[in-house]
Every structure is written in C-alpha cells, then in structure tokens.
Amino acid sequence: MKNYYIITNNAKDPEQKVTRQIVEYLERYGASCMVQLAERNQEGPYHYTNPSLIPANTECILVLGGDGTLLQAARDVVHREIPLLGINMGTLGFLAEVDMQTLFTALDKLLNDDYELEERMMLYGTVYRGEQKLGEDIALNDIVITRDGHLRVVKFNNFVNDEYLNSYNADGIIISTPTGSTGYSLSVGGPVVSPAASMILMTPIAPHTLNARSIILPENDVVMLELGEGRHNDQEHGLASFDGDTEIAMLTGDRIVIHKAKVKTKIVKLNHLSFVELLRQKMRDS
C-alpha cells in the first residue's frame, strides 16, 4: 500500500503530534498521506468525516483515536469501500488493533503489503411513526433502543420477519452485529460472537422478567421493535441510538425496523491472530 488517508480524533491527539509522525514516516518511504480531523458535522450528510474529501486512489484509511473513532469513521466512509486500520490511543478496544507500541511495526507491514482484510457486517435501522419515516442510519456495532427521560422500564413488543416474538419490560434492547457482541451487548450479558460471522444478536437490557434471554438470528432476518405504552397507559419516550452516536427520538407506538445493511466495513488485520487468541488477550488485559 502506498496511498493513505488519516482520520484523526483531535481529542486524542490534540496537537497532532502522532499524526505528523505517521505522515512523516510514510512519506519517508515513498507513500502519500493526507489528513482529516474527525469533527462533529451538524448539517449532514456525514457525521464526522467527509468522505468526498478522500482521494480516489486511497488504499487504506488510518483511524487515529480508538474504537469510538473507528466506529464513527466506518459509518461515514463505508460506501467508499476503503479498508480501515484503527490506531488505539484510548482504553481497551477490540476494533483498533494497533497501539503506540506497535505503530511503526504496523506501518512497515502496510508498506510491505503484509496484511489481511476482514469484512464486517453492518446493520441498517429505520424509525417509523405510522407510515412516516422519522429517520434512518447505519451501525457497525449496534443499534440500541432505550427509554428517554424518567428512570423506569419500558415495554417492548418484538417481531421477527413480521411475526410476533415476545413482549417484555426492560431498560432497553440491543440489536448488535458480531462485531458489536464485544461492546455494549457483552456488558449486559450477551454472547461473544466471532466478527467473521454474519448474524443478528438481540439482547435485552435489565429485563424485568426471568425468561428474557439473548436471541441469535440469521443474518437475513428483519427485526421490528415497537415502543409500548407506559405503566399507566401513558405515552412513553424512547431513543434509538446508532453506534452510541446518532439518536432518533421515539414515542409510544413508534417502531424501528432493523436488517443487515447492504454494505460492509473492511478492516485491515495485521497480527494474524485468531479470534480466540485475540479474545483471550483482551479478556486477560481487561
């Protein structure tokens, strides 16, 4: 690889010291490299990274920050179909493979084409109020539907492929990809799934019932969640959150339809470790 693009989280590299070191190193060995700061965009159509600024010949996008920055970048640039490599400057992460100790070794591998590519499934969610579309977005990790406002449980009516599944009261529901199985879903007791798999995980958050468990569904199933009425038949307020970032407000009767996205995120893999070995290392270090 000779043509790179860096997306930098300015909060993690405020003076762009590491960013400059990467650019200088790559250019020293004959590669080209451009930089864009990941900054919140209020106007749309992108969230943090303007994909139209990325040159057409870019072979790899280096995402400098952590798992959160990589998630943001993936959602913005997925349609460009350019592989991403996360450089972790934050806390423990599963997505950002490279840290500051392995940075230049990783760059050498990229320059020498010593890498593999993984494709990661993504989710697409659309929120409806009756026939009106309230909003839609994409997620690499998960789409989370929770209450908004007072600390009380919310009733969820759950359907798969237009067939009623169940209803229960809970703090929320996480619909995640295999990549997202090691994120929020894991923290509430969801299963850990290899990111190479393609399936949909449905995990309740603090359910007020003894028979609510995580459910694993085939990749082509369509999940629909409806926000139920409040405890006293009053109107509930909820939020649909995409990768912990974009939020769409919901009211009682609103529904979100979630299915596998048509696009996939491409992740650069350098360490050639199996998922089992990587999981063992991460669990040991956490």
Sequence and secondary structure as in RCSB ss.txt:
>XXXX:A:sequence
MKNYYIITNNAKDPEQKVTRQIVEYLERYGASCMVQLAERNQEGPYHYTNPSLIPANTECILVLGGDGTLLQAAR
DVVHREIPLLGINMGTLGFLAEVDMQTLFTALDKLLNDDYELEERMMLYGTVYRGEQKLGEDIALNDIVITRDGH
LRVVKFNNFVNDEYLNSYNADGIIISTPTGSTGYSLSVGGPVVSPAASMILMTPIAPHTLNARSIILPENDVVML
ELGEGRHNDQEHGLASFDGDTEIAMLTGDRIVIHKAKVKTKIVKLNHLSFVELLRQKMRDS
>XXXX:A:secstr
  EEEEEE TTTSTT HHHHHHHHHHHHTT EEEEEE    SSSS SS  GGGS TT  EEEEEE HHHHHHHHH
HHGGGT  EEEEE SS  SS  B TTTHHHHHHHHHTT  EEEEEEEEEEEEEETTEEEEEEEESSEEEEEE SS
S  EEEEEEETTEEEEEEEESEEEEE TGGGGTHHHHTT     TTS EEEEEEES SSSS   EEEETT  EEE
EE   TTS   EEEEEETTTEEEEEETT EEEEEEEEEEEEEEE S   HHHHHHHHHHH 
